[in-house]
Amino acid sequence: MSLFWITAIMLLGVTVPLVTERFGRTANTVFTMLPPAIALAYIASLIPTVLAGNVITESLEWIPAVGLTLSMRLDGLALMFAILILGIGLLIILYARYYLSEREAAGRFFAYLLLFMTAMLSIVLSNNVLQLWMAWEVTSISSFLLISFWSSKSESRKGARMALTVTGAGGLALLAGLLIIADIAGSYELGAILASGDAIRDHALYPIALILVLLGAFTKSAQFPFHFWLPHAMAAPTPVSAYLHSATMVKAGIFLLARFYPILSGTELWFLIVTMTGLITLLLGAYVALFKHDLKGLLAYSTVSHLGLIVLLLGLDTELATVAALFHIMNHAVFKASLFMAAGIIDHESGTRDMRKLNGLWRYMPYTATLAMVAAASMAGVPLFNGFLSKEMFFAESLHQETLGFLSWMIPVLATLAGVFAVAYSLRFIHDVFFNGEPVNLPKIPHEPPRYMKIPVEVLVALCLLVGIFPAFMIGSLLEAAATSVLMKELPYYSLAIWHGFNIPLLMSVIAIVGGVLVYTYRRHLYSFQAQFKETDAKLVFEGVMQKIVAFSAKFDEGLNNGSLQRYVALLLLFTIVITAIPLINLDVAAAHLPDQPVTFVEIVAGVILCLSAIATVIYHRKRMIALITLSVVGLIVSVAFARFSAPDLALTQLAVEVVTVILLMLALYFLPQKTIAESSPSRVVRDLGIAAAVGGVVATINYAFITQPLDSISEFFLANSKTGGGGTNAVNVILVDFRGLDTLGEILVLGIAAFGIFKLLTGVKLAMPTANYKGIPWSEDRHPPILTVISQSLLPLALLVSFYIFLRGHNMPGGGFIAGLITSVALIQQYIAHGVDWIKPRLKVNYQSLIAWGVLIATFTGIGSWFFGRPFMTTWFDYFDIPFIGEIELASALVFDLGVYLTVVGATLLILASLGKLTSVHRPVAEE
C-alpha cells in the first residue's frame, strides 16, 4: 500500500455513505468510518519511520516535459496533521450519527464530510504545490457544501456563500504566490522548493510572493481582517463546526504557514506582517468572544483568537516559538473539538444555544457538564490540562523576541491580556450554562445524550488530561518530528515538563487566571462599556458589498451586453487587433528567400472558388439558405486544400465536421427568419469595413511571416518517434492519443460539457414552427419522402462499416476515433432526417448522455492505466501478437483511448442534433401562421 492508495481509498469512500444509506443509520455510519479508519491505520504504521527522521516521498509522472508530477510527502508535520484529520474525523462521524435527525440525509452529509476529509489529507500529504492548491480549493468547495447542509435556512446559505467567497479569493492569491515561488525555485516539487529558501528570500519578487501566500493562509485561517466569515459559518450543523474549526478547515492556513516557514520566514517583512496580524486577531477574537450569547458564537470567536495565537507564534523570531505553535495546534484541536461537540449536545438535548436561557444545566446533565468544564479549563489554560502547557510556552516565547524593537515589551503584555479574556470567556461558558440559577423557557427539558454520542467527547477530554499530565510521553516524539520538519534543522533544547519553577511565564499564567476571574466577576462594567458601541453584523456588511458588486456588474454588463451580435464580434476583433499589434510591429519584416511551391491550374481554380464563395456568403448573408450553401463550399475547398498539402486526417475531419455543421445550421435556421432586412447604417458599414480590413491585414501579415520566415518545426520529432514511441505510423493520430493525449482528453471533456449544456438549454424550449418560406410558399406536408428513407437505410450499414474501418486503421493510416465518430454521427443523423425523431426513438434506444460519460471515463482510465506500468499518464502501450487465423497483429492501448474519443464524439454530436430535432417532432409547438 502507498500514500496514493490511501488517498484513492478516501476518494472512493465518498460514494460509500450514499450507497449504504439504505442499510440504516448505524450500518451507514460504520461503512462511512471504514475509509478513514483504513487510512489512519496505514498512517499509524508509518509513525516509527517518520519519527526516526525519515521523509517518505512517492511520485507519479504526470507531464514530465514541464516538470509536473503527482507527488506525496509524509514528514513530521504532515504526520501530525494527518493524525488530527483522520482521528478527529472518525470521532466526528460517530458523533454525527446521533446528532443528525432521522429525517436528515445522513448519506449526503457523510459524503460531503469524507470529501472534505480527503481534500484536507491531500493538502498535508502533497509534495507538489499545484497539487496542494487543487486540494486547497476542494476544501473550499466541500466546506461550502457542509456549511450549507441545512440549505433551507437563510443563515446557512449566507454563511456558506461568505466562507466560499473569502476563502476562494484567498485561494486565487495563493495560486499566484505558489507559481512565483515555483518559478524562482525552478520546480513545483516541495522538496526542491524547501531547499531554495535563500534564493527565494533574496529574489526581487519575494515580497509579492510572501503577501500572496499570506493572503491565502490568512483568509483560510480567519485572520484579521478576514476573520468575519468564521463565526457566520456556525450556521452549519455542529459536527461540521467541530471538525472545520478544530482540526481541518481553519488549520489549513496554519499548515500552509508552517509548511512554507523554512523559505518565507527569517525576514523583517515576515515577522512584521505575521506577528502583527496574529496579535490583532488574538486580542480581537478573545475580546469579542466574551460578549457572545450564542454558545457556538463564543467558541467561534475563541477559535479566531487561538488561531491568532498560533500565527503570532509563527511570526516571532525564535525557534522555540515554532515548537510552541505546533504544540498549540494539537492542543487546540483536541479541546476545541470536544467543546464544540459538548455545545452540540447541549443544543441537541435542550433545544437552544442561547446562554441567557441555558442556566443550571448541571442538575440535568452532570456528566456532559463535567466533560465540558474540563475542556473549557484546558481552553482557559488551567494547570494540569494540555492548554496550559502550550499557553505557558507561548508566554515564555513572547518574552524572547525583538520584533517591535524598543516596543517589544508590548507583546508579552498584550499576550497576558489575551490570556485574561480567554479565562473570562471560558468561565462564562462554564458558569452561565451549568450554574447561574435555573433554565429560562427552554424548548424542552434537558437530559443526557445517548451513550455513544458522549464517547467522542470522552476520548478528547481524556487526551486533554493525559497530555496535560504526561506531555512528553503522549506527544513528545510527534512534536519533535513535526518541529524538525518545519525548522529543517536540529531543535534547540526545550522541556515539556509540567513544572519549570517560579518564573515570569508562570507569573503571566497566574495573572491571566486571576485577571480572568476578576473580569468575569465584574463583567457588567465591561458590558456597559461595550453597549455604547453599535454592533456591526458582518453578514449584513458582506451582503451589502456583494449586492453593490452585483449591481455594478449588472450595470456594466447591461452597457456591454446589448443583444447586438454585430457589436460583440466587432469588440472581439478589435481586442484581437490590439493584442497582436505589438508582436507584429516588432516582427522582422525581412523576407527570406525560400523556394516557391509550384501552383497548378486546379489549385488556382479551387482558390478562386474559395474566394468567390466567401464573398458570396457575405453578400447573401441575409438570405440564410443561400449563405449556408456558399459557406459549405468554403469548407469543402478547405478540405481539399488539406488533402493537397498532405494532411488527409485533417481533410477527413474537416469534411465530416462540415456535414455535421451544415445539418446543425439547417436545424437552427428552420426556426430563424429566412431572410432579414438591412439594418446597418452607412456609418456602421464603414466601421465594419474598417475592422474587417484591419483583421484581414493582420491575418495576411501573419501568413506572410509564416511563408517567408525559416520555420523550425517539431514535426520531425513526431515523425521520427511516432512508430517507436507510440506504435503507430500515423503521426497525427499518435500525437492525439499519446504525445498530446492530455490535450485530447481535455477536448473531449469540453465537447461533452458543451453537449450537456446545449441539451439543458433546449430542454423545455417551445418554438413556433414556420409553415411557409419567406415568399409565402407552404412547406411540403411530406416531411419524410420515401426515396430519402429508402436511400438512408441502404447507406446506414455501409457508413457504419466505413466508420469501423476508419476507426481501426487510424493508428497507422489516416483515420481515428474522432473521424470515425463523426462518420457514425452523420450516418445516424441521416436516419433522423429521413425518418424523424419519433420513428428513430423506439428503434435506437441509446442514452447519449451515458455514451458521453462512458467515453470520457474510458479515455481517462486508459491514461491512468499507464501508471500501473510505471509510465507517465497517457503513455501508449503496444506490442505484437500472433493471433490464430489472423496472423501477427499490433495491439495498442491507444485503441482503447480512441474508443473513448469515438463514444464521446458520437454521444455529443447526436445529443446536440437530436435535441434540436425534437423541436420539430410530433410534440412540436403550435405552427406559426
Summary of the structure (lengths in Angstrom):
residues: 929
radius of gyration: 34.0
end to end distance: 70.3
largest distance: 104.7
contacts: 3166
relative contact order: 0.05
helix: 72%
strand: 4%
